[in-house]
């Protein structure tokens, strides 16, 4: 489809004849001038001429894809990137890295992996080259290759805190906790105000009164300004306070832990405020859009999905026990864990031809929902994710926010089991309030916002149970940890899997787990997460009053 808004047919014809006689450098300059002036239609004409005349010019492809995205043409932008990837040219590494990242965020994960493999054969495998590859493998969730590359980069002398932090986290995700600890301690010794490393260190294990980093954390906080104008400096203070709160909680200093947590959350609330009215409006629009869809029927349920591995979706509130459920499932010999992948949402945007743009983008997707080919959505999703199964029958897609799209998942992937993990409201809200999510999930930064977001989640779940009552299986977190075998048998039967005793011992699951709770889920199933909020019952009284039950 051609986009021509903002340019008359006469002007467009004149431009096309003009660009045909221009040099590549002049065309590039013209295109950039048009982009700076927000004249994307003219920029597109110029860049299409540049790409046609220089098909191996990867930067031109990338600029054209950017312009198409700015024009709202998500599919066309994605096709442009795929066209660039198919050339197999030896472009400069920086452009190739940019292509991989753009492909990934356009939902073309398979092509992104292929380009990464090609880049790995062509790039100079020194410290910076290996570190760049590690970040690309990490982007697509390939923890093993990412870990190998960052290990070699570290050995080659990579000297940046971000790379050291990535190395430590990849060790942690693979169960190499002692090595992760050594790297993080060395990182903080060299860059003592690196907040991400302080957070990672705090989450590495449960500390004791004999072994912790509380004096170090307090010492660094004394050096960090309380009222800096630079948001990056303020964020570092919030990260150190969050780490301090975690370790103080480990040693059962409840009052000091709460004080550090409240100060951290106050900073995050200023940096990333929550808009409850906007969230409630979006929920209303979401529910209305789903209710307007044709009802599920036998035609939808018999949609063909082809041969190959099938997904098992795990949905719910964040911090509800989804990682434990994932580990239980992926302990089965026929199930692999794909982790928290965003593929379903990206393919939804692709099928709707709407660029991802936060709430505004999702509103446009909802507006176009009646026109969406759900079978095509299912095929696109499977084509981009089946490799994650590693040859097994199933793979677990564990992205809690997919709870918003259950009616769409059911139409696009009618045979995919959907497991809804449910945790006590006080436990799950307190767990989210304690977490440091950075510049995402602003609702977790104060108690009123957590309660409000949980209320919107309950609205969504209640409506889905009216619209498609058999769409998902509720899995109660408390029952899962207290009656593991009986609940696990029910889950496996729902997924069409035979019982396997390995599922009762997720701590023996050797596959990587990319989550801050990686340390906890490598332990046997335990009950420490049940009613953990009671230690802070007085402080959490406002939250308890705002929730329907506790």
Steps between C-alpha positions, in 0.01 A plus 500: 500500500634846408477790743489843339342733754659843509629484140296579188512269199677772294764551770546127539554452124748787496689353796517155345657642182737711707626223725570279200791728406634565851804334657454265802658752736273778378194276533597413855535868588165580342327218688642610833393856437146380428498289817617797708210695353256213577427464129507122512323443170768694311773325699348167404511585127866599522603198708316256273702642210820466702424138591407417140827642373715360784336178619801413719479830691385372840484844669261611224276200570504582870410864436217399267366255759509779760307735271239234424455438872459873561226497234316224686584229247621225735475217248677697229777592744539136598510396132771758435712354780447146369603617155820645647569177690459291184781681321770325701737793442806570711389829652676667788443327836316797653237491223468121528446528875237767442330274244482210746347720768248653259399156370446377854280795599306459174407146599737338249689297759598217265662743258670677793654170609618424148662843473667453837645167384630669183646785704673252733683358199602842369562722802840540659488279808686733733358624831259761355388266221429215739317734738283625212410142408421422864247784510336379178471143628362633828246705304355186341515305827784265403670493836756228423660673198472839673680364804780348293556823307502724806734260682747522212454877483579524871813290449597728210495798736166671446504787748148638531258459793206403277690206353618384843142524625370298203767236562398470865129480421552229237700300755219548751234391252692178438538419868865609529434713804852506644650618173227763470580622851870533421432700184251731672728566795787580263267722297388696808859523622592665171178695439355542851205714383371255240142453618412204276783297653388588853149380420627181340719430801207542739285258296773240468409317820339529842753666729565436868609711794854363447519562125351806332596828330301740717798716613623535141154597374457759775846640433420553131164655580676758716694604189196517271314835499138496613378781274707473183357662187630219278236224489772239440667588829165491680427158348831366635400611849166320461682184390734505799207561736314206346805276544542618859133432575531144363806414710353661812189290450718189473650572843149579637556870569142581403491868598823591320406292198164677470659845533745427218223354285271802549780743408582296188137483393450875555784565258360259242154651530644843417696360205224278365153600627196276460181627332209303651233672288687413182541139613129471583401651166722257313352207692150613404601530134669157511193331646269668249717400205512137607127488570432623146681204343297212357447230761734205510355208309596166352641664188755689704584198713576287195738754343809331362829580672725260311750248626758591757543613860211679668508775765377481856416850619548601864317824582399705804635777717878549506664342807215252533707180479522478122870413507441208737220373277726536197776301674257225598372470143843516337624223730282270287703325227258619232498869599754780454495847654500796263498746790332840494468560127302781345433324169121481522461875545749577222320269257169658602643839405631356172167345400321826590773698315542733799847597624555430872455834674385435855138556591435708188616212279289248688192720468543496123544121506173470692327724246615270218422179687187413296714493183774275635556154354549299820615191313777707340591633845535144627713396203727804539543435871588133450738573213698739721501295821512127426878497494491573873367150571834345413331198345255440785122480461422813701660826605388729783427863415511661844404865456247595771364802310359264236205473740368804310485304175345167604198530264738576211737214590204264511398605147850504352629184671190299594692196623751686716452437873477820704588479870395789722714511814309658792666623818355652818441873432704621796792272415508587131451873554769518769738301280450745215538799731832364623632441148711750307375507140688811391322713243220247437195400707445839668204352690736317737647820644243576771240300690193676360620441145573132564148456640349684203690294242402179677140616479532549123653152472198358688265681261673336204495151650133525599400610150698223330323244716171636371603518135700176477459305826703199383787699355749445783571291806539683831802380698500609863854578618433394859359165387792454264758526777295320769365216283757489224432152366122517471505850345781406263306195383201723425716747308669234291169331418358835389800543269459150357820374660561182698610539859876504552661497846772741385237775517491463879868599520537826304816572699667229288406675177835593344365731230577872535247723672513870413316663790597688819355204695751260341652418840167410662375275220820295515394391848246226576139620502452695822236707681703810581300703249174431685381792717845659490329838525408433863843620617391841373136480605497843668667675208273326249173586672405750222557234236296244688214748532509570126483135395181290502649234724828406662 
